[in-house]
Amino acid sequence: MAERRRKFKIPLVTPEQQQKIKRKLDIKNFDVNAILRGAQLTVVGGLRALQNPALFTSEHYKQAALAVAIAIAITIVISIPVKNNANRLL
């Protein structure tokens, strides 16, 4: 039966859609050096902020850190697989 089954390869996108996507994702206007400089400034800014000893003395930053910790905890709890106990209810 498997030999008789025909396998058709259906394209996910048409060639017209591919061209449209290529035009939208074209990055000719971006300079590679500007992108690298932006990434460098982001990393350096983050490192400099973390070197500040008074960073976590502000109440605002404490609340933000608590919110991030709670979000991570919720994500971990949600990702734990739940055993199917439907048969026990009957």
C-alpha atoms as one frame of an Amber mdcrd trajectory, in Angstrom:
protein
   0.000   0.000   0.000   2.885   2.326   0.741   4.175   1.820  -2.777   0.869
   2.975  -4.231   0.733   6.096  -2.123   1.728   9.118  -4.168   3.830  11.770
  -2.574   3.108  15.227  -3.842   5.381  18.015  -2.807   3.216  21.053  -2.268
   5.185  24.292  -2.018   4.483  26.310   1.108   4.769  29.581  -0.765   4.383
  30.455  -4.396   7.231  32.010  -6.390   5.367  35.339  -6.314   5.171  35.172
  -2.536   8.881  34.306  -2.380   9.759  37.418  -4.377   7.529  39.556  -2.162
   9.197  38.172   0.974  12.669  38.755  -0.504  11.780  42.382  -1.229  10.473
  42.933   2.303  13.525  41.347   3.911  16.029  43.206   1.740  18.645  44.887
   3.951  20.601  46.807   1.330  19.922  50.059   3.177  21.617  48.849   6.353
  25.336  49.173   6.820  27.000  46.164   8.451  29.236  48.472  10.492  26.181
  50.301  11.875  24.595  47.020  12.936  27.812  45.856  14.608  28.246  49.232
  16.320  24.694  49.052  17.662  25.315  45.577  19.057  28.587  46.750  20.584
  26.918  49.733  22.252  24.190  47.479  23.623  26.698  45.085  25.195  28.931
  47.838  26.559  25.939  49.738  27.957  24.640  46.619  29.680  28.039  45.834
  31.173  28.492  49.392  32.406  25.034  49.367  33.983  25.804  46.119  35.800
  29.020  47.614  37.194  27.016  50.322  38.954  26.962  49.400  42.675  23.824
  51.459  43.283  21.866  49.722  40.526  19.699  47.540  42.733  19.189  50.073
  45.518  16.380  51.786  43.657  12.885  50.447  44.359  12.054  50.550  40.650
  14.845  48.144  39.748  13.938  45.830  42.622  10.383  45.626  41.335  11.596
  45.001  37.786  13.929  42.209  38.960  11.088  40.664  40.969   8.785  40.774
  37.939  11.410  39.031  35.788  11.955  36.361  38.451   8.215  35.728  38.737
   7.886  35.494  34.943  10.689  32.935  34.802   9.099  30.933  37.625   5.711
  30.939  35.876   7.332  29.820  32.625   9.046  26.925  34.401   5.839  25.862
  36.181   3.856  25.971  32.943   6.474  23.913  31.084   6.285  21.043  33.605
   4.281  18.239  32.018   0.999  17.484  33.735  -0.009  13.864  34.301  -3.377
  12.931  32.842  -5.589  12.142  35.839  -8.878  11.970  33.922  -9.246   8.237
  34.597  -9.007   8.768  38.347 -12.061  11.028  38.318 -14.368   8.316  36.988
